[in-house]
Amino acid sequence: MCDVPPNEPFVSADEAAQFLSVKRRYLLALARRGMAGAYPLGTGTKRKTWVFRLSELAASIMSDKTIISKTQKPCTIRSGSPR
């Protein structure tokens, strides 16, 4: 983790997404996967409000550990004739 400037404010997901030039949905997916600089608020299990520190987000992006790997969908092979 990087050194956080004293009293650095937290920002909303919208502001953080704009800072990184990504969509809000993508940023929240990264946050759920443990991206540095993302902090959940509240105790809800289904929905959380996320806040971010821009300096930690920038450091996380620079470390190149924020890529979401795409999982391949399983392929099914049908047996028999394709009638």
C-alpha positions as MATLAB code, in Angstrom:
seq = 'MCDVPPNEPFVSADEAAQFLSVKRRYLLALARRGMAGAYPLGTGTKRKTWVFRLSELAASIMSDKTIISKTQKPCTIRSGSPR';
ca = [
       0.000    0.000    0.000;
       1.224    3.480   -0.723;
       1.670    6.342    1.683;
      -1.602    8.225    1.930;
      -1.287   11.997    2.212;
      -2.589   13.268    5.548;
      -6.316   13.949    5.527;
      -6.830   12.746    1.963;
     -10.594   12.707    1.450;
     -12.552    9.727    0.248;
     -14.397   10.123   -3.048;
     -17.473    8.447   -4.490;
     -17.451    5.702   -7.104;
     -18.543    8.217   -9.745;
     -15.615   10.533   -8.988;
     -13.132    7.654   -8.830;
     -14.359    6.215  -12.137;
     -14.032    9.617  -13.770;
     -10.504    9.972  -12.324;
      -9.492    6.610  -13.841;
     -11.464    7.170  -17.069;
     -13.368    3.912  -16.665;
     -17.016    3.044  -16.282;
     -18.434    3.025  -12.766;
     -19.559   -0.597  -13.139;
     -16.015   -1.719  -14.029;
     -14.567    0.170  -11.065;
     -17.067   -1.458   -8.684;
     -16.191   -4.897  -10.081;
     -12.539   -4.164   -9.306;
     -13.480   -2.992   -5.810;
     -15.384   -6.220   -5.105;
     -12.290   -8.177   -6.140;
     -10.135   -6.333   -3.617;
      -8.615   -3.423   -5.482;
      -6.403   -1.281   -3.252;
      -7.917    2.070   -2.416;
     -11.522    0.811   -2.340;
     -13.363    0.684    0.975;
     -16.883   -0.654    1.567;
     -19.204    1.229    3.884;
     -22.075   -0.341    5.765;
     -22.815   -3.855    6.859;
     -25.103   -4.972    4.042;
     -24.329   -8.322    2.507;
     -25.947   -7.724   -0.884;
     -25.180   -4.073   -1.547;
     -22.350   -1.960   -0.265;
     -21.531    1.684   -0.730;
     -17.936    2.056   -1.847;
     -15.607    4.989   -1.250;
     -12.152    5.415   -2.732;
      -8.833    7.145   -2.131;
      -7.459    8.452   -5.390;
      -3.781    8.129   -4.436;
      -4.244    4.437   -3.583;
      -6.206    3.811   -6.788;
      -3.436    5.385   -8.853;
      -0.803    3.269   -7.088;
      -2.902    0.148   -7.626;
      -3.222    0.871  -11.340;
       0.510    1.493  -11.616;
       1.245   -1.868   -9.972;
      -0.804   -3.561  -12.765;
      -2.656   -5.872  -10.368;
      -6.166   -4.719  -11.216;
      -6.979   -6.648  -14.366;
     -10.134   -8.736  -14.172;
      -9.590  -12.062  -15.844;
     -12.459  -13.134  -18.034;
     -13.654  -16.629  -17.368;
     -14.642  -18.690  -20.341;
     -18.169  -19.969  -20.545;
     -18.430  -23.737  -20.474;
     -19.093  -25.321  -23.816;
     -21.574  -28.169  -24.094;
     -21.341  -30.801  -26.762;
     -24.594  -32.324  -27.834;
     -24.657  -35.989  -28.544;
     -26.509  -37.546  -31.435;
     -27.561  -36.273  -34.789;
     -28.247  -32.512  -35.243;
     -31.760  -32.994  -36.722;
];
